[in-house]
Amino acid sequence: MVFSSTLFLFYFLPGFLLLYFLAPARFKNVVALVASLLFYAWGGLNFLALFLASVVINFVLIRFMDKAQNWQKRIYLILSIVLNVAMLFYFKYANFFLENVSALGEAAGSSPLTWEKVVLPIGISFFTFEKLTYTIDVYRGVNKPLRSFWDFMLYIMLFPKMIAGPIVRFHEIADQLTDRTAFDTVDQKLAGLFRFMIGLAKKVLIANVLGEQADAIFSLSPAELPVAQAWLGAVAYTFQIYFDFSGYSDMAIGLGRLMGFQFPENFNNPYISRSITEFWQRWHITLGRWMRDYLYIPLGGNRVKPARLYVNLWTVFILSGFWHGAAWNFIAWGAYHGLFLVLDRLFLLRLYRKLGALSILPTFVITVVGWVLFRAETLAGALAYVSRMLGLGVNITAALPYYTREFWFTLVLAAVFSFMAALPRIERWEIRTLAASHFSVRAAAGITAVTALLLLLSMGYIVGSSFNPFIYFRF
Amino acid sequence: MFKRLLLGLLVLLLLLPALQARLRFYPEGELAGAFTRAPHPEFSWEGLQSTAYQEALGRYVEDRLGFRTLAIRLHNQLSFSLFRVAGLTDLTVGEHEVLFQPGPIATYAGQDLLDEAEVRFRVRRLRIVQQELARRGVKLLFVLAPNKARFQPEDLPLRLRPAPGILTNYDLFTRAMRADSLALLDLVPVFARWKTTKPYPLFPRAGTHWSGYGATLAADTLLRHLEQLGGLRFPQVRTVGSPRIISSSDSLLATDNDLGWPLNLLWQREATPLAYRRLAFLPPQAGQTRPSALFIGDSFTWGLMQFSPYIQREFSEDTRFWYYNNEVHLPDSTYHDTGERVAKLNLQQQLESRRFVILLFTEHNLKDREYGFTDQVYRLYHPLTATDQAAIDQLAQKLTREASWEEQTKDLEGFQQRIRAKAQDLYERQLLQ
């Protein structure tokens, strides 16, 4: 079940909201948990039992860890981390490693390996990271462990965020798991629905339209692709992935607010970044923070020699790319971004400071090229596509084929929404609108009207179109 | 309190489609066009585990969602009004909201251009068929119906207007037909001339065929042409008063809105006023006759019977329409498939009992070899001899040796039939050279 499906929007969501709003405060967690179980189970029962078992084991291990002292405490920490990472590696990366071992074996002359393909449980990347944050935060003493197993399960399984984020660290909502009365207001609920519909519209009205054409262009043979069309496909995908993923995060944040949860922001207009360093402060913010706090800082952070610092950056971003997918092109994407982070520290940041706002342009171009690495099916395909973008190979200067007005209009709309926050006044208005927690009567009526309008438009597109995938659902 | 009301309204808005799906309290109407609805899935644990049940239930729910037709119409309306996109159809929206099918546009742009030698071969066979029928007292006439894209290229989107001088099948066929003295009624230049002289639209904005007005003018021209060709006189058709003007899309007749109704828009488009002539078909007088005719054609032929009963009143009762040389239709004001199929009929008897055999196709169907009619008639009067069969067998063996192994083994029986047909085709071409 996905947020932009008919079943979710018009059956699951209103049903859940009615039950949740009508339930007494002490039963709201129960309603949320049952809904989350149903939501996850809809994607298949086979992984539900495995998932629940891992939740139970983690809860028990962490309770023991909290009561243990000194070296015993550390053993429980290591045990929990190993268990979760092993689970992630088995389901997500087993195929990748076996394929590469098999390929190496074939190159050495042995027969190829055969094995049964391991199926990837949906959302495993995200909830594994959340289990790790819980473990580490309790170990570090940031928070005491939850007394209730059911509250712990709710934290892990809360349906708005469990499949594709935001990655909510335990300490960010620990108090809200047991007491959300401060956020249980009609204003928060209106803001939540408003935010949800903004996300839905981003996904359905913009990402889907651009994604359909991006897919068509990327399915062409790179060798026959005119340069202009190659860039068009890359730019279309650049906007598709932003509106797809940020739309999903908006929906998740909105659903959370409807329930009284305050999830962290995951996007802050990443394409107005003036450097790749700034990009990663604006793109998938919760992943960036996770990587920083649980990987980069333990490696030494900024308090090491420059050479070591650069190695740390590369390591973190290669692993970040690898987190996204079990394929070489994802590793290359992470390495690519790591490279520019190093270059930023070497000289690019000083250069960009001189350029001022103009540095948005080279940063955007770097980002677009990066998304090609991300989007291609293979590393070889990615490199071939980038070569075409650079005009290498046969010189094909054909004009762009025909694309509909809808595509061009949507592309322009996406560009406007992506870059308009570069103007400080607009950025402040945007933050003020999205962060508002109290509305005047007039403002409430206004966002209600916008919410209803976005719902109607989105419904028309959902029912009238068959193209409706989520990119980050496969991670 | 007011804010709670607003929140309640939004939740109700989310609930309404499900309530409508269950209660159907608002009449939505049906969408035009062909579509399927997913069946209710049968529950099973295997389906639940594999998610097949969940996926099927999702499709079932989506197909029956309340206000689904309104949502689709909303989507189509936005696409049409803002982006000039005709919803989920393959239609092109041109200037002044004129609708075009892709076929007429492609052929007008020369995208389906045949080889010149191929066209000459086909016309030569048609000529032979014409001669064979003439020897038996049957007159063959090839009628070329106008192509909407060629008729009004100024209404095509700018990107789809071909450069001047583009060679098309129309050019090749008409040139070859005239060179071979084939009996041809080319209505393309006739309509082009009428475009500036006739007071009413000859093509509807939302139809791909000639309008009721254009079709009846074409029918008059056809009758005059057949009178000359056959040396006879048809019963008189008299115009009675001025045409009836219709502006409402819902009231347009026959094919005049055949591209408009699948749009499924939220608001009905106002049609360009179309004219429908008031005609009186007089009974035959002395010296006038209703000849027997066989029409083999595409959907433009409907225009000769659905707007006004030209075929029904001017031709004999045994006149038939072979729709794409496949379905046997009784001429009628509405669709009247007899259920018979051309392949089951006695071709010789069907042909030789007629006074006229009329082939009627529009430009983009020229490439389709009259849907097999010409080949069938040619082979009827030019049966293969034993020598011919032997030569064809040799050709088939040669083609078999040249074919790839994969092609042969994929579908052995089908492959042999295709090779045999191809060999016969090649052989017949050699005979005509």
Contacts between the chains, C-beta under 8 A, distances in Angstrom:
chain1	res1	chain2	res2	distance
A	1	B	54	7.6
A	1	B	58	7.8
A	5	B	58	6.5
A	5	B	62	7.8
A	6	B	17	7.9
A	6	B	58	7.1
A	6	B	61	6.0
A	6	B	62	4.3
A	6	B	65	5.4
A	7	B	57	7.5
A	7	B	58	5.0
A	7	B	61	5.3
A	7	B	62	7.3
A	9	B	14	6.8
A	10	B	14	6.3
A	10	B	15	7.6
A	10	B	17	4.3
A	10	B	18	5.1
A	10	B	65	6.4
A	10	B	66	7.8
A	11	B	18	5.4
A	11	B	61	6.7
A	13	B	14	5.9
A	14	B	11	5.8
A	14	B	14	4.0
A	14	B	15	4.3
A	14	B	18	6.9
A	17	B	11	5.5
A	17	B	14	7.4
A	18	B	11	6.8
A	18	B	15	7.8
A	21	B	11	7.8
A	42	B	51	7.8
A	42	B	54	5.3
A	43	B	51	6.4
A	43	B	54	7.5
A	44	B	49	6.6
A	44	B	50	7.3
A	44	B	51	4.7
A	44	B	54	7.9
A	45	B	48	5.9
A	45	B	49	5.1
A	46	B	49	5.7
A	186	B	3	4.6
A	186	B	4	5.2
A	186	B	7	5.6
A	187	B	3	6.7
A	189	B	7	5.4
A	190	B	3	6.3
A	190	B	6	6.4
A	190	B	7	5.7
A	190	B	10	7.7
A	193	B	7	7.3
A	193	B	10	5.4
A	402	B	159	5.6
A	404	B	83	6.0
A	404	B	84	7.9
A	404	B	85	5.7
A	405	B	82	7.4
A	405	B	83	4.1
A	405	B	84	5.9
A	405	B	85	7.2
A	406	B	79	6.5
A	406	B	82	7.4
A	406	B	83	3.8
A	406	B	85	5.8
A	409	B	82	7.2
A	409	B	83	6.5
A	439	B	3	7.1
A	441	B	2	5.7
A	441	B	3	7.2
A	444	B	2	7.2
A	444	B	3	4.9
A	444	B	6	5.7
A	445	B	6	6.6
A	448	B	6	4.4
A	448	B	9	6.9
A	448	B	10	6.2
A	451	B	10	5.9
A	452	B	9	7.8
A	452	B	10	6.7
A	452	B	13	5.9
A	455	B	10	8.0
A	455	B	13	6.3
A	455	B	14	7.4
A	456	B	71	7.9
A	456	B	74	6.8
A	457	B	74	7.7
A	457	B	78	7.5
A	459	B	17	7.5
A	459	B	67	7.7
A	459	B	71	4.8
A	459	B	74	7.8
A	460	B	71	4.7
A	460	B	72	7.1
A	460	B	74	3.9
A	460	B	75	3.7
A	460	B	78	6.8
A	461	B	75	5.6
A	462	B	71	7.7
A	463	B	62	7.3
A	463	B	65	6.7
A	463	B	68	5.4
A	463	B	71	4.2
A	463	B	72	5.5
A	463	B	75	6.9
A	464	B	71	6.7
A	464	B	72	4.8
A	464	B	74	7.8
A	464	B	75	3.1
A	464	B	76	6.5
A	464	B	79	7.9
A	464	B	87	7.2
A	464	B	88	6.9
A	465	B	75	7.2
